[in-house]
Amino acid sequence: MPPKAIVLCSGGLDSTTVLAIAREQGFRLYALTFDYGQRHAVELSAARRVAAAFSVERHVVVHCDLTVLGGSALTGSLKVPENRSLEEMRQEIPATYVPARNTIFLAYALAFAETEEACDIFIGANVIDYSGYPDCRPEYLKAFADMANLATKAAVQHKARYTIHAPLLYWHKAEIIRQGLSLGVDYSITHSCYNPQQELACGRCDSCYLRKKGFAEAGVADPTRYV
Amino acid sequence: MPPKAIVLCSGGLDSTTVLAIAREQGFRLYALTFDYGQRHAVELSAARRVAAAFSVERHVVVHCDLTVLGGSALTGSLKVPENRSLEEMRQEIPATYVPARNTIFLAYALAFAETEEACDIFIGANVIDYSGYPDCRPEYLKAFADMANLATKAAVQHKARYTIHAPLLYWHKAEIIRQGLSLGVDYSITHSCYNPQQELACGRCDSCYLRKKGFAEAGVADPTRYV
């Protein structure tokens, strides 16, 4: 049997491309999605559509309440920034940063990996378009893998060695889109907006900005439905 | 103002002693408890009693569903082992091991720490009485701290350096109990049993065995109510 991959799947453009890459590399797909009290709960519907479109072997939605901790525009009461340029986005770690979010997500992915006897975890981390998140950087991802290799029964008793795959790490959004399209991704079922109104993307948040820019630079029609 | 400590608080003997130690060291106490679908939900009542007894500044109970992942006697359908000797316990990583549990717990603690602008995380990890859990070992805890120091906005922008305090790491249960009593801990409000019947401890699981043995070796009356 081919090896299993645990893929963090938000229903967005990046993680859907990662699913396509893991499939292309021959892995059996195990998708992991988080319901963490995010404002953009429409993400969850997108994640379910994407998991179904890829016929993943198993799709786990973990309910984990980050709102009790506060501290982010995505989970608390801070305002999602709008209409910012790439330069403005790059000036500081954004309000949409959620404290230790990727550490929590990867910790669950590690638990899922051990339960499924998988050693490969895929995440759509990226440092190019939007380098503000500390927990997307390669040195962070390496430190997480080092920790994981000491953390589990599988590692200690059976010498499991975990790999955190971040295939999009150094790609521009346009490259991600081109790669995804070449692997058959239908981006119309994905969702990226931080501040959606019903099923429609706002077109003004950082995430919409980068998505629009990516399609434009890739020279491909953007299938997103905006307000 | 004194610094804040995030203390993982299960309502058990060990973590309650850790609260007393952190208080003794002058920290302001921020308790973090997990409702993770454990069989022994009576733990949660104990954690609330303990947090109240210590008048912690804030007590957060995070609901995080580990049962969807399976793989442990504490969350799934495996049987909790009973009537085992210390030698039997030490032979293998026990069925009560929950995949990546401490990694998930410490990840939330890191989020809580960043939200509260704290750098000190306390955990009741121990490798003496019960060395089976990989995610209680000092090399694991160090790797977690290394990862944490690359993970957060506080670390990257404000040079926060996290310390994972595991004051019980090398103590026998009897020493933990003696230390706790000297710091005024009332162990009658704590709960350790993996397999309780109503509010009563079973007296037969590994956790009850170690607790009983600890009180006996400390030469102190055990205030636990057993079946």
Interface residues (C-beta under 8 A of the other chain):
Chain A: V60 V61 V62 H63 C64 D65 L66 V68 L69 G70 G71 E92 I93 Y97 V98 P99 A100 R101 N102 T103 I104 L106 A107 Y108 L110 A111 F112 E114 T115 P134 D135 R137 E139 Y140 A143 F144 D146 M147 A148 L150 A151 T152 K153 A155 V156 Q157
Chain B: V60 V61 V62 H63 C64 D65 L66 V68 L69 G70 G71 I93 Y97 V98 P99 A100 R101 N102 T103 I104 L106 A107 Y108 L110 A111 F112 E114 T115 P134 D135 R137 E139 Y140 A143 F144 D146 M147 A148 L150 A151 T152 K153 A155 V156 Q157
